[in-house]
Amino acid sequence: MEIPRENIDKILDTLPSESSETIRDKVINARKIQQKRFSKYKNIFSNSHISSKHIQKLIPLDKTCKDFLIDAAQKLTISPRIIHRTMKLGRTIADMEGDENVEIKHLAEALQYRNKTMFIEN
């Protein structure tokens, strides 16, 4: 069954999307959240600067999130380093949404953004 081109265009045009201004505001708020979170740390300015030494303290995960990451690591055969990157990105996504805690939805989204080459260790 073929779908006419104009129907596809209509479907895509009706998909909800955020304005650039809304996204900009979310980024600004996320940066403020991170500044506050890391104010007592000397060399940490954003989630991307979190070292493996501090990751458990600064990105605490509940059991369901830990289980989700363990399952993802096994199914996707990803390294602990990639797990840490996923946790950091998940924390950033949660910050942008204004969520205090990292949830499975944030980690799942972070995994979706990962470039396949990032899963390959050099």
GROMACS elastic network, one bead per residue, 0.5 to 0.9 nm:
[ bonds ]
;  ai    aj funct       b0    kb
    3     6     6  0.84444   500
    3     7     6  0.67392   500
    3     8     6  0.71136   500
    4     7     6  0.55201   500
    4     8     6  0.68278   500
    5     8     6  0.52282   500
    5     9     6  0.63830   500
    5    10     6  0.87995   500
    6     9     6  0.50432   500
    6    10     6  0.62346   500
    6    11     6  0.86975   500
    7    10     6  0.50926   500
    7    11     6  0.62341   500
    7    12     6  0.86665   500
    8    11     6  0.51190   500
    8    12     6  0.62016   500
    8    13     6  0.85465   500
    9    12     6  0.51672   500
    9    13     6  0.60327   500
    9    14     6  0.86916   500
   10    13     6  0.50788   500
   10    14     6  0.63201   500
   10    15     6  0.89679   500
   11    14     6  0.53700   500
   11    15     6  0.66984   500
   12    15     6  0.54253   500
   12    16     6  0.89404   500
   13    16     6  0.82030   500
   14    17     6  0.89219   500
   18    21     6  0.80938   500
   18    22     6  0.61493   500
   18    23     6  0.66302   500
   19    22     6  0.52020   500
   19    23     6  0.64135   500
   19    24     6  0.85823   500
   20    23     6  0.51374   500
   20    24     6  0.59966   500
   20    25     6  0.85946   500
   21    25     6  0.61710   500
   21    26     6  0.86452   500
   22    25     6  0.51500   500
   22    26     6  0.62993   500
   22    27     6  0.87540   500
   23    26     6  0.50403   500
   23    27     6  0.62578   500
   23    28     6  0.86902   500
   23    96     6  0.85469   500
   24    27     6  0.51486   500
   24    28     6  0.62549   500
   24    29     6  0.86631   500
   25    28     6  0.51000   500
   25    29     6  0.61331   500
   25    30     6  0.85067   500
   25    96     6  0.88982   500
   26    29     6  0.51289   500
   26    30     6  0.60166   500
   26    31     6  0.85813   500
   26    95     6  0.82651   500
   26    96     6  0.51231   500
   26    97     6  0.71457   500
   26    98     6  0.81304   500
   27    30     6  0.50302   500
   27    31     6  0.61675   500
   27    32     6  0.86631   500
   27    95     6  0.85248   500
   27    96     6  0.60818   500
   28    31     6  0.51913   500
   28    32     6  0.63591   500
   28    33     6  0.87756   500
   28    96     6  0.85597   500
   29    32     6  0.50520   500
   29    33     6  0.62364   500
   29    34     6  0.86617   500
   29    95     6  0.77718   500
   29    96     6  0.69348   500
   29    98     6  0.79573   500
   30    33     6  0.50474   500
   30    34     6  0.62132   500
   30    35     6  0.86269   500
   30    92     6  0.71698   500
   30    93     6  0.85709   500
   30    94     6  0.85402   500
   30    97     6  0.81037   500
   30    98     6  0.73616   500
   31    34     6  0.50367   500
   31    35     6  0.60799   500
   31    36     6  0.86289   500
   31    46     6  0.73914   500
   31    95     6  0.81649   500
   31    96     6  0.85468   500
   32    35     6  0.50526   500
   32    36     6  0.62736   500
   32    37     6  0.85669   500
   33    36     6  0.52894   500
   33    37     6  0.61460   500
   33    38     6  0.87055   500
   33    95     6  0.68409   500
   33    98     6  0.85914   500
   34    38     6  0.60160   500
   34    39     6  0.82737   500
   34    45     6  0.71049   500
   34    46     6  0.56636   500
   34    47     6  0.69957   500
   34    92     6  0.86199   500
   34    95     6  0.78150   500
   35    38     6  0.53657   500
   35    39     6  0.57890   500
   35    44     6  0.89789   500
   35    45     6  0.63926   500
   35    46     6  0.70375   500
   36    39     6  0.52597   500
   36    40     6  0.83951   500
   37    40     6  0.77072   500
   37    41     6  0.86292   500
   37    45     6  0.88677   500
   37    46     6  0.87514   500
   37    58     6  0.83827   500
   38    41     6  0.52571   500
   38    42     6  0.80616   500
   38    43     6  0.86770   500
   38    44     6  0.59987   500
   38    45     6  0.60696   500
   38    46     6  0.72806   500
   38    47     6  0.87742   500
   38    58     6  0.88932   500
   39    42     6  0.77055   500
   39    44     6  0.82069   500
   39    45     6  0.78544   500
   40    44     6  0.87933   500
   41    44     6  0.56644   500
   41    45     6  0.79665   500
   42    45     6  0.81670   500
   43    49     6  0.75397   500
   43    50     6  0.86900   500
   44    47     6  0.76342   500
   44    48     6  0.83146   500
   44    49     6  0.51896   500
   44    50     6  0.60960   500
   44    51     6  0.83719   500
   45    48     6  0.80912   500
   45    49     6  0.63163   500
   45    50     6  0.83101   500
   46    49     6  0.54957   500
   46    50     6  0.72327   500
   46    92     6  0.87395   500
   47    50     6  0.55259   500
   47    58     6  0.88135   500
   47    88     6  0.55708   500
   47    89     6  0.75133   500
   47    91     6  0.70214   500
   47    92     6  0.65305   500
   48    51     6  0.83626   500
   48    85     6  0.79163   500
   48    88     6  0.61349   500
   48    89     6  0.76761   500
   48    92     6  0.85941   500
   49    88     6  0.88014   500
   50    53     6  0.79615   500
   50    54     6  0.62058   500
   50    55     6  0.60363   500
   50    58     6  0.78065   500
   50    88     6  0.75593   500
   51    54     6  0.54368   500
   51    55     6  0.60764   500
   51    84     6  0.88345   500
   52    55     6  0.51310   500
   52    56     6  0.77613   500
   52    81     6  0.84885   500
   52    84     6  0.72177   500
   53    56     6  0.75977   500
   53    57     6  0.85186   500
   54    57     6  0.54700   500
   54    58     6  0.60326   500
   54    59     6  0.82510   500
   55    58     6  0.52072   500
   55    59     6  0.55314   500
   55    60     6  0.76994   500
   55    84     6  0.74511   500
   55    87     6  0.82301   500
   55    88     6  0.81583   500
   56    59     6  0.54169   500
   56    60     6  0.53878   500
   56    61     6  0.78191   500
   57    60     6  0.57778   500
   59    87     6  0.70913   500
   59    88     6  0.75402   500
   59    91     6  0.68094   500
   59   101     6  0.82605   500
   59   102     6  0.74138   500
   60   101     6  0.79466   500
   60   102     6  0.77287   500
   61    64     6  0.79289   500
   61    65     6  0.57063   500
   61    66     6  0.61163   500
   61    87     6  0.89133   500
   61   101     6  0.78633   500
   61   102     6  0.66463   500
   61   103     6  0.77119   500
   62    65     6  0.54258   500
   62    66     6  0.62944   500
   62    67     6  0.86870   500
   62   102     6  0.85006   500
   62   103     6  0.81472   500
   63    66     6  0.50318   500
   63    67     6  0.60095   500
   63    68     6  0.84427   500
   64    67     6  0.50772   500
   64    68     6  0.60562   500
   64    69     6  0.86799   500
   64   103     6  0.84660   500
   64   104     6  0.74194   500
   65    69     6  0.62397   500
   65    70     6  0.86009   500
   65   102     6  0.80219   500
   65   103     6  0.63340   500
   65   104     6  0.53503   500
   65   107     6  0.77704   500
   66    69     6  0.51735   500
   66    70     6  0.61425   500
   66    71     6  0.85544   500
   66   104     6  0.88779   500
   67    70     6  0.50537   500
   67    71     6  0.60792   500
   67    72     6  0.85005   500
   68    71     6  0.51655   500
   68    72     6  0.61054   500
   68    73     6  0.85506   500
   68   104     6  0.69855   500
   68   107     6  0.83874   500
   68   108     6  0.86284   500
   69    73     6  0.59183   500
   69    74     6  0.85069   500
   69    83     6  0.71598   500
   69    86     6  0.88122   500
   69    87     6  0.88489   500
   69   104     6  0.86311   500
   69   107     6  0.77895   500
   69   108     6  0.88675   500
   70    73     6  0.50833   500
   70    74     6  0.62611   500
   70    75     6  0.86510   500
   70    83     6  0.87674   500
   71    74     6  0.52347   500
   71    75     6  0.61288   500
   71    76     6  0.83923   500
   72    75     6  0.51450   500
   72    76     6  0.56909   500
   72    77     6  0.76996   500
   72    78     6  0.78340   500
   72    83     6  0.89503   500
   72   111     6  0.87057   500
   73    76     6  0.53267   500
   73    77     6  0.52133   500
   73    79     6  0.69757   500
   73    80     6  0.80923   500
   73    82     6  0.86935   500
   73    83     6  0.72234   500
   74    78     6  0.70272   500
   75    78     6  0.81487   500
   76   119     6  0.83878   500
   77   119     6  0.81398   500
   78    81     6  0.80953   500
   78    82     6  0.61406   500
   78    83     6  0.70802   500
   78   119     6  0.58827   500
   78   120     6  0.78870   500
   78   121     6  0.87884   500
   79    82     6  0.52582   500
   79    83     6  0.63698   500
   79    84     6  0.88012   500
   79   119     6  0.75390   500
   79   120     6  0.87135   500
   79   121     6  0.79243   500
   80    84     6  0.62410   500
   80    85     6  0.86826   500
   81    84     6  0.51354   500
   81    85     6  0.63825   500
   81    86     6  0.86852   500
   82    86     6  0.60822   500
   82    87     6  0.85327   500
   82   118     6  0.75526   500
   82   119     6  0.66211   500
   82   121     6  0.89885   500
   83    86     6  0.50050   500
   83    87     6  0.61824   500
   83    88     6  0.87063   500
   84    88     6  0.62517   500
   84    89     6  0.86516   500
   85    88     6  0.51342   500
   85    89     6  0.62027   500
   85    90     6  0.84528   500
   85   110     6  0.87777   500
   86    89     6  0.51394   500
   86    90     6  0.59105   500
   86    91     6  0.84668   500
   86   107     6  0.65085   500
   86   108     6  0.88094   500
   86   110     6  0.57011   500
   86   111     6  0.62967   500
   86   114     6  0.81292   500
   87    91     6  0.60827   500
   87    92     6  0.86445   500
   87   102     6  0.83490   500
   87   106     6  0.87750   500
   87   107     6  0.66169   500
   87   110     6  0.78456   500
   88    91     6  0.50471   500
   88    92     6  0.63258   500
   88    93     6  0.87351   500
   88   110     6  0.86621   500
   89    93     6  0.61983   500
   89    94     6  0.85898   500
   89   106     6  0.81268   500
   89   107     6  0.76100   500
   89   109     6  0.87790   500
   89   110     6  0.56284   500
   89   111     6  0.86383   500
   90    93     6  0.50538   500
   90    94     6  0.61737   500
   90    95     6  0.85722   500
   90   102     6  0.64678   500
   90   103     6  0.79830   500
   90   104     6  0.86184   500
   90   105     6  0.84229   500
   90   108     6  0.79182   500
   90   109     6  0.72595   500
   90   110     6  0.53197   500
   90   111     6  0.84205   500
   91    94     6  0.50767   500
   91    95     6  0.61515   500
   91    96     6  0.86795   500
   91   101     6  0.78818   500
   91   102     6  0.57307   500
   91   103     6  0.87925   500
   91   106     6  0.72946   500
   91   107     6  0.80891   500
   91   110     6  0.89998   500
   92    96     6  0.61905   500
   92    97     6  0.86507   500
   92   102     6  0.88872   500
   92   106     6  0.85465   500
   93    96     6  0.50839   500
   93    97     6  0.63092   500
   93    98     6  0.85965   500
   93    99     6  0.85811   500
   93   102     6  0.83200   500
   93   106     6  0.59159   500
   93   107     6  0.83969   500
   93   109     6  0.80215   500
   93   110     6  0.75555   500
   94    97     6  0.50934   500
   94    98     6  0.60868   500
   94   100     6  0.69761   500
   94   101     6  0.68774   500
   94   102     6  0.57325   500
   94   103     6  0.76738   500
   94   105     6  0.89649   500
   94   106     6  0.60674   500
   95    99     6  0.57901   500
   95   100     6  0.71008   500
   95   101     6  0.85800   500
   95   102     6  0.85614   500
   96    99     6  0.76265   500
   97   100     6  0.89598   500
   99   102     6  0.71728   500
   99   103     6  0.86896   500
  102   105     6  0.81582   500
  102   106     6  0.62207   500
  102   107     6  0.74343   500
  103   106     6  0.53927   500
  103   107     6  0.66048   500
  103   108     6  0.87498   500
  104   107     6  0.50881   500
  104   108     6  0.59568   500
  104   109     6  0.84681   500
  105   108     6  0.50968   500
  105   109     6  0.61251   500
  105   110     6  0.85609   500
  106   109     6  0.51737   500
  106   110     6  0.61597   500
  106   111     6  0.87014   500
  107   111     6  0.61981   500
  107   112     6  0.86594   500
  108   111     6  0.51343   500
  108   112     6  0.63517   500
  108   113     6  0.89209   500
  109   112     6  0.50367   500
  109   113     6  0.64865   500
  109   114     6  0.89647   500
  110   113     6  0.52739   500
  110   114     6  0.66248   500
  111   114     6  0.53101   500
  111   115     6  0.87785   500
  112   115     6  0.81539   500
  114   117     6  0.82240   500
  114   118     6  0.65762   500
  114   119     6  0.78001   500
  115   118     6  0.53788   500
  115   119     6  0.73492   500
  116   119     6  0.55128   500
  116   120     6  0.72519   500
  117   120     6  0.52953   500
  117   121     6  0.82569   500
  118   121     6  0.72800   500
